[in-house]
Amino acid sequence: MIELPEKPTMQDYQRYIHELEAMHGWLKLDLVHNCFLMGEEVGELFKAVRKYNKLYDEGQSTPTEKAQAHVGEELVDVLNYLMAIANRVGVDLEQAFREKNARNQTRTWT
């Protein structure tokens, strides 16, 4: 069983996803395939958010708690693919996050 340490770092999460992919034989999937799969998960996330906001109804209403849990599940799916993609290209997400957001603090948007 793969486990995360208490209070994991982003590197711990990336390592966890690598081990999960190895366990399931997913490391052989290439970068482009992972991008497509993440795109599908983003679509599922958007649908879950629409349902959470009750912007449409598929024949039954969704309790808020259930809808919120579904959004959470889809967010995790997207995050998993994001980390898998970062792993394939050798990006340390924590370092990239810190560098990009440091730049964003100095930017202005109009």
Buried (B, 14 or more C-beta within 10 A) or exposed (E): EEEEEEEEEBEBBBBBBBEBBEEEEBBEBEEEEBEEBBEEBBEBBEBBBBBBEEEEEEEEEBEEEEBEEBBEEBBEBBBBBBBBBBBBEEBBBBEEEEEEEEEEEEEEEE
